Amino acid sequence: MILQSLAQFYDRLSDDPEQSIPAYGFTEGKVTHCVVISKDGDLIAIDDIRDTSGKKPFPRKERVPDCGVRSSGIRPNVLCDGSAYIFGYVPEGPKPDPKREKVMQRALSSFEAFKERHLELESAINHPSYAALCRFLEKWNPSAAETHPMLVDRWNDLVGATFVFRMEDDVQFLHRIPEIRSAWQTIKQKEASSGEDDQHGQCLVSGHEEPLERVHSSIKGVLGAQSSGAAVISFNAAAFTSYSGKDRTALNAPVGKSAAFKYTTALNWLLNRDNRHVIQIGDASTVFWCDAPTTLVNAWGAIMRGDLPAEDEETIIELRSAMEYLSGKRQGFRDLEDMKVGFHILGLSPNAARISLRFSYESTLGEAYECLKKHYDDLRIERQFGDNAKHPDPLFPAPWQLLRETARESKEIPPVYDGALMRAILTGGQYPLSIYTAILRRISLDKRVNYLRVSMLKAVLVRNFKNQSTKNYFMSLDTTSTNVPYLLGRLFAVFEKAQLDGATPNKTIKDSYFTSAASTPSAIFPRLIQLNQHHMRKLKSPSDMGRYVTNDKLIAEISDLIGLDAGKVFPARLSLEDQGVFAIGYYHQRNDLYRSKKDTTTTEIEN
């Protein structure tokens, strides 16, 4: 179903005049230079056509003829290739190469293969500009390439270059000329239907009997994978080829050549960051698309990326509507016609020369938004830094922002977290407990109890532990709650505030006691009470009496709710669930203690 959906997505994009996607027989390649030739096939110039809009020049993207995947053998492309194939010469790098002679022999063989391939296509393409290219290849002497006056001073700049062609009296590249493009597509179709080594069978994507693709095109754009591309479907071990034989691997996963082109081209288009249909979640490059055009899918992507506001005005309007729906302020959003279209998500992770399918999801866009709303309802909690802050907390945290809080650095996030979290978000199922425990572990190590961590703890408590009381009153400070772990977190926050009001210590009680107070209260809180009495004595001066009274009153109120005055004792241990509640209580009370007066009239939570 995934390949079928991608093939259908390609058909939709190719029919949309506003979208740009390679036609059949072409692929998106990166080129750096252009070989300019005359009508007689003479070399006129070598133009640098790299994009210079940034600090450094970088290759430009061009839709060039697709000649399949090049492995270790000699396999020429058409109208676009490197210096070994076009000139029969490879410029030497700054360090001497002991295998230089072998490299040059291979370059000569590559040039001969490139020339032979283009000459055999000349009659089929039948265009004067292409004929000029053939005359150039017939005239070119690879042995003179190193000292050619057009190239002798430029070889150092041409290391790793990729070339295309144009005529001296034409600004259009040869691969862009409509007649040549049409002729190449005809050639590709004939080669696909009459290949002697092709295997025929029923395509699992289209259901038609057709030639099957043996080597699928590479997928580029998956973060962490090979820059040259990696394969989604491939077989190269004896155990994988035993069913059909080494040269008949197409029968292992029978996909027709047309369908293989469509799904690989669509996937490469989605993975292009410029098209804004990909988000990075952990090590998974996650692409998404709909069965029909709608700006609501762009809004979904912007929210999941944490990329707010969006760029174009139409998406901003849809984004506001989506955010109002997710905040519970808008009704009827789910009933819009656009919400009924099919919606697909695919998570891809690097795995050496291959790509691993981390997760996939197929539903309607409305169901995806409904699950997303449930996710943000569970996450919703008072923000530490509101919209007026210099760096406000995100109202709708992106998945990557939540995962970032589970590890010291992004590279340390376990790969399994991204797929598990996305499945919970997209299906409404339970969140992975490993994320919950990872956040508690990070808090115990760095003592940071921030908005993103506490919102994720609260979401797990609501969904996994079925703590419905958490959902009701743990979105902001609840001064009436009698939940003991919550009250203990509040009490700890007041103790810390009293210490900071009286002095500026090098190490606060949070640095020394937070983890043990959250896990074994009976062993730590008696010690904290003693320390608090010492800290409170420093506030008895006339200038600090107001803070003394405020802190003392809060401590008395919380102690009364716990029942300490009635003879109750601190719990010996708190479970993992209760440790999360403790962190939420601390977070709420600390926010309330440090909130400015003007902020008290502003609601931080959008219900």
PyMOL commands that set and color helices and strands:
alter all, ss='L'
color gray80, all
select helices_A, chain A and resi 2-15+83-87+100-125+128-139+142-144+155-158+174-176+178-194+238-241+246-251+257-271+273-275+295-305+313-326+333-335+337-340+365-379+399-404+410-412+416-427+433-446+451-463+468-473+484-502+509-519+521-537+542-562+564-566+576-594+597-601
alter helices_A, ss='H'
color red, helices_A
select strands_A, chain A and resi 26-31+33-37+43-48+60-65+81-82+162-167+199-202+209-212+278-281+284-290+342-351+354-364
alter strands_A, ss='S'
color yellow, strands_A
deselect
rebuild
show_as cartoon
